[in-house]
Amino acid sequence: MEAPTPKKSAIENAEPPDRISDLPDALLHHIFSFLDTRYAVQSSVLSSRFDFLWGSMLHLRFFSNTPNTTSLEKLIHKVLSLRDKYHIKSLHIHSDNDDDVPHVYYWILAAIRRNVREIDICMATRAAIHLPQFLFTCDSLTVLKLGLGTMGEDFPPVLFPDWVDLPNVKLLQFTRVSIDECFAFQLIRSCPSLETLIIVDSELSFEEEFEIVSRKLVHLGVQCRFPIYQRDVSEFKVRLVTPNLKVFRWEDYMVREFVWSEPAKLDQVEFGLVMDEEGRMDLDCAKECKQMQARHMLKLLEAVSNVNSLTLYGCYHLVTFDPSSASEYLSLQYHNLKYLKLETWLSADCLLATLYMLKICPNVKTLSLHRLEDDCLEPNHRCWDEKLSPSQHLEKCREAGSSKLCISHHLKVVEIHGVRGCMIELMLLEILLKGAMVLEKVVICTSEEKSSDGDKGLADFHKKLRALPRASSTVTFVFKEE
């Protein structure tokens, strides 16, 4: 064999080029923006190229879920103290260490002095935090996210200063906090540019009325976790003055009445009942409370009847859709609705509710059903299959289907998630296949929790499904496993 030349040998033994170090600063900053800042600081040991690159980063992220440690506090102080010449676009600090709370004041002050635009601070604390005045009078701020409490504990209140002025804030998000009347009057009204308001896992602790006045608000999402059945809630109201609202998501115990001062032309609506910490839903609450919940739900349905996309979850037990008393529900009409998503247990009442929802949505094109797990219900409310179903319930469902209450002349796609191969599922599909004239696709997603017969039962279910009569000659079936 021919011996390698010195030049060829040198090429073969040369180290591969360091292409990462050759990247421009802007691209490296973008890569580091997705990582914990501690890793960006540690990159300085790789080569001289990274020695001070982290010092000019525009996006800082600090995360710690280890209690009784001071490493995060020291790291943040060091990084912020060495950035006097550089601005900060975003500061994210998430810590489960209660000892970090006293340092929040300094961190916010240091970020604001560097013209920060986005602040996202999440601290696990049980005590109320007095947020500094300069945070709520910052002209450069466009995004403010605060998470203060701990799941399973009473959430701390958000304490605002006497004067609030955030002219450029477009997004507000609060997680695990207690919201009172001052939140609306002192904060929301002081953000004239507000477009997105998100309240997650929080408590609305107000006496009678909670008012949201925001002319530019486009996206509103609220998720309340605290049950208040024990209070006198008959006068609780949520008043919305949001004429430009497009996306509305609300999840609570349906004990508040919604009042829309200026109806908005909504594109997307999601609302329903919240579950408790064990994933169960209180279906055995007092009769008066259940009637109040149903009344509030129907009033909300009326207010959003012009929506394009509607999602309902955990609402089916509130109203019994009975053909003999359906006139008040059928007066609702969703002529603009194209997408309908329902989370359901597929009991007899849920199936009837589904049929009536399709009746009042004559132009819907896509129906997506997501079957909830029976474990979240009390035993006397759980789903029934062909072995447990009373014959009168079966007849009730068949009557609803034969009366063509569910026909939609525009329905093209049906998705059912969590299928177990039960008779109630087959009955629903039979009704849909008979009534949907232009149906094109049926997607069946089977659940891990299958019927008692397992794969054999699902195979029999698929066979029966394909044999069902159908009004559309172009329908195809797609089977998936979830």
N, C-alpha and C positions, 0 to 999 in steps of 0.2 A: 504493500500500500504506500501511496505517496505521503511523505511526511508533511504536516501542516506548516505553512509559511508563518514567520513571526507575526505578520500583519493579521493573518486570519486567526491565529491563536489569540492575539490581543483582543480581537473583536469578540471571540467566543467567551473569553474570560471576563469581559467588561461587565460591570453591574448595569442592570436595566435603568433607563432614565427615570428620574423622579418627576413624573408628569403632574402629580398633585401639587407639588411645590411650585410648578410653573404656572398654575392657574392664577388669574387676576384676583386682587383682593376682594372685589365685589362678589365674585362667584364663591370664594371661600367663605365670606361672611354669610352668604345665602345658605351654604351647606351647614355652617355652624348654628344658624338660627333655628334649626330643627332639633338641636341637641341641648342637653344640660350644659350651662356655661362652664361648669367645672371641667368638662371634657375638652372644651376649647382652650382653657387655661393649661391643662395638662399637655396639650399638643405642642407647647413651647419646648418640650424636651426632645422633640423629634428632629428639629433642625433649626438653624438660626433664622430661617424663613418665617417660622411661626413664633419667634420670640415675643413680639409685641403686637401680633396680629389681633389677638383677642381684645387688646386694649381699645381698639377702634370699632368693635362690633356695634351694630345699631340695635340688635335684638338680644336682650339678655334674659335667660331662663335659668331659674334656680329651683330645684326640687329636693325635698328631704322628707322621708317617712320614717326616719330613725329617731326615736325620742332620746332625751338626755345627751345631746351632742351639740357642741358649739362650732363645729366645722362649717356649717352653712352660714352662720352669723358672721364668722371671721372672713369667709370667702366673699360674701356680698360687700362687706365693708371695704375689703381690699380692692375689689373690682371697681366699685363706685368712686373710691378715693383717687384712683389713678386715671380717671376719665375727665378731668377738668377741661380738656381741649376738645372733647368730642360730644356731640349730641346723642341722645338715646331715642329711638323710635318706640320701642316697647320694652316693658319690664314685667316679667312673669315670675312670681314667687309663690310656690306651693309648699307649705310646711305643716307637718303633724306635730311639731314640737312646740308646746305651749310657751317655752322659754324664749321663743323668737318674737312673740307678740310685742314686747316693749320696744323692739328695734324697728317696728313698722314705721313709726313717725320719721326716723332719720332716713330710711330707705325712700319713702315717698318724697321727702324734701330734696334729697340728692337727685332723684329722677326729674322732679319738676324744674330744678335749677338747670338741668340739661335738656330742657324743652321736650320732655317725654310726650308722646302722643297716645300711647296705649298703656294702661296699668291693669294688671290682672294679679290680684293678691288673694290667696286662699289660706286661711289660718284656722287650725282646729282649736277653738277656744270656747269656753262656756260663759265668759264674761263679756259685757258690752264693751265695744271699742269706741273711744272718743276719737273720731277721725279729725285730722288737722284742718284748720280753716283754709289754708292755702291749697288743699286738694280740691276744694269746691269753688275756687275762684281762679282756676288755671285756664288760660286762653288757649294753650296749645293742645289740651286734652281732647281726644275724639272718641276714645273707648275706655270705659271704666267697668271692671269686673271685680266683685268682692264676694268672697265666700268665708264665713266666719264661724259657723257652728259645727257641731259633731252629731252625726246620726244617732238617734236613740236618746238624745238629750234635748232639753228645752233650748231653743235657738235664741241667741242673743239679739237684742234690738240694734238697729243701725241708728246711731246718734249723730245728727247733723248739726253743724254750727248755725248761728242765727242768720248768717247771710250766705246764700248760695247763688252762684252765677257761672254757669258752664255753657257759654254761647256756642261752642263748636262740637259738643259731645253728640255723637250719632248713635252710640250703642251703650246701653246700661244693662248689666247683668248682676243679679244678686242670688246667692246660693246659701241655703240653710241660715236664714235670718228671719227675724220677726218684723213684719212691716205694719206700720200704723198710719194714721191720717197724715202725719207730718211728712211721710214719704211722698205722698201725692202733692201736697201743697208746697213743700220746700224744695223738692228735687225735680220732679217731672216737669213742673211749670217753669223751672229755672233752666231747662234745656230746650230752647226753642228749635234747635236743629235735630232733635231726637227722632230717629227712624226705627230703632229696634229696642224693645224693652223685654227682658227675659227675667222671670222670677222662678227659681227652681227649688223644690224641697223646702218650702218656706211656709210661714204662717201669716195670714192676713188678720192681724189683731186690731180690728177697728170696731166701733160700737154699732153704727147703723149704716153708714154709707162710705164706700170707697170710690173715689172719682178719679178717672184718668182723663186728663185734658191734654191732648197733644195733636196739633194740626198736621204735623208732618209724619206722624207715626205710621209705619208701613207694616211692621211685624211685632205682634204682641203674643208672648208665650208665658203662661202662668201655671205653676204646678204647686198646689197646696197639700200638705201632708197631715195637718192637725185636725182631728175630728172635733166638731163642736156641737154634737147632738145634745149635749147636756145644757147648752145655753138656750136662751130665748132668741131664736134666729129668724123669727117671722118677719122682721123689718130689715134684715140684711139686704143691702143692694150694692151692685156694682154699676156705676154710671160711666158710660164711655162716650167721650166727645172726640172721636178719631175719624174724621171724614175721609182720610186717605188710606185707611187700613186695608191691607191686601191679604195678610196671613194672620189668622186668629187661632191660637191654641190655648185651651183652658182645661185644666184637670183639677177637680176638687171633689167635695162631697155633695155638690148640687144643692146647697142650702142657701145660695145667694141668688137673688133675682137680678137679671141683667136688664139694664135700661139703656137703650141706644138713643142718644139725643140727636145724632145726625147719622142715619144709616150709611154704611160704607158699601162700596162695590167690591166685595171680597172675592179673592181667587181661591183661597184654601182655608178650610175650617176643620179643626180637630178638637173634639171635646168629649168628656166622659167622666166617669166616676173613678176616684183614686182607690187603690187597695191599701190595706194596712201593711205593717212591716213583715208579716208572715205570708203576704201574698193573697190574703183572703179579703172578700168583699162582704160588707155587712148587709145581707139581704133580708135580715129579720128585724130591722129597725122598726120603730113604732109606725103604726098605720098613718098617723097624721104626718110624720116626717116623710114617709114614702110618697104620700099624695103631694106634699109640697115639692119634693124633688121632681116628680112627674110634671107638675105645673111649670116649674122653672125650665125644665128641659124643653117642653113644647114651646114656651115663649121664646126661648133662644133659637129653636128651630125655625120659628116664624121670622125672627129678625135676620136670619142669614139665608133666606130662601133664594137669593140670587147668586149663590156661590157656584164655582166651577168644580171644586174638588171637596168632598165631604168625607170625614172619618169619624166614626162613632165607636167608642169602646166602653164596655161596662155599663151600658145604659138600658139594656133590654128588659131588665126586671122592673123598670120604673113604670112602664105603661103596658098594659095588656091589650094587644091589638086584636080585638074581637070584631068579626064582621057585623054583628048586630049593633055595635056602637062605634063604628069606624068613621062616621061622617065628620066628626071634629078633626080627625087626623088626616082624612083624605082631602080636606079643604086646603091643606098645605100642598103646594106644587113647586117643584124644583125644575123649572124649564131649562135653566142654563147648566145644570149639573151634568158633567161628562164622566167623572170618576167617583165611585162610591166604594169606600172601604169600611167593613164592619168586623169588629172583633166580637166573637160570639161563642156561646157554649153549645149551640145547635140543639137546644132543648125544643120542645114543641112550641113554647111561647116565642123563643128566639127565631124559629123558622117562620112563624106567622109574622113577626116583626120584620123579618127580611123581605117577605113577599109584599108587605104593605109599603116598605121603603121603596121597593122597585116600582110599585104602582104610582107613587107620588113623584118619581124621578123618570118621566117618560122618555127622556133623551139620553139617559146614561149609556155610555159605550163600554165601560170597564167596571166589572163588579169583582172586588177582592174580599174574600171571606177568610178570616184568620181564627181558627178554632182555639179557644183558650183551654188551658189544662183544667181538668175537673178538680184538682187538688186545691184550687183557690176558692172553691165553693164549699159551703156546708153540705153534709151528706144528703139532706132532703131537697137540695137544689141541683144536684149533679145531673149530668147528661144521662139520657136513657137510650138503650139500644133495643133491638127487636125482641130481646128476651124479657125486658122490664117495662116496655111501653104499654100503657093502658090503651085499649082499643079505641076509646073515645078521643084520645089525643091524635091517634093516627087518622081517624075519620075527619077530625077537625082540620088537619093539615091537607088532606086530600080535597076537602071541600074548598079550601082556599085556593088550591092549585087549579081545580076544575072551573072555578069562577073566573079564571084568567085575570086575577088581580095583579099578577107579577109580570105580565107581558110588557116587554119594551121593544119597540120596533127598531131600535138603534143598538141594542146590546150585541157587542161583537166578541168580547173577551170575558171569560169567567175564570177566576183563580180561587182555589180552595186550599188553604194551608192547614196542616195538622190532621189530614184525613186518616181515619182508623178502620174504615170498612164497615161502618154501622148502617143500620137501615135508615136512620134519619138523614144521613148524608146522601144515600141513594135516592131517597124520596125527593130531596131538594133538587138534585140533578135531573131527576125525571121531570119535575115541574118546569125547570128552566129549559130543558131540551125541547119540551112540547110547546113552550110559549115563545121562545126567542127565534124570530123568523130569519134574522141575518147573522146568527151566531157563527163565528169563524174558528175560535179556539177555546178549549177547556183545558186548564192546567190543574192537575191533581198532584199535590205535594203531600206525601204520606208522612205521618208522624212516627217518631221512634217508639212511642207508646201505642202499639198496634192493638187490634181487637184480640179477643181471647183465643182465636184460632191462628193468630200470627200470620205468617206469609201465606198460608193456605187460604185464610179468610180474605186477605187482600187480593189474591189471585181470583177468587170467586167474585169479589166485588168488581174487579176490572172486567170480568166476563159479562156480568149482569149489566154493567154500565154500557158496554159496547152494543148490547142487545136492545137498549132502550130506544123507543121511537123518537124521532127528532124532526123539528119543523124545518131546520136548515140542512141543505144537502152538502154544504161545504165545510161543516164543522170537523175539526181534527182534535184528537186527544193527545196530551203531553203528560207523561207520568214522571215525577221526580221524587227523590228521597231527601228529606231535610235532616 
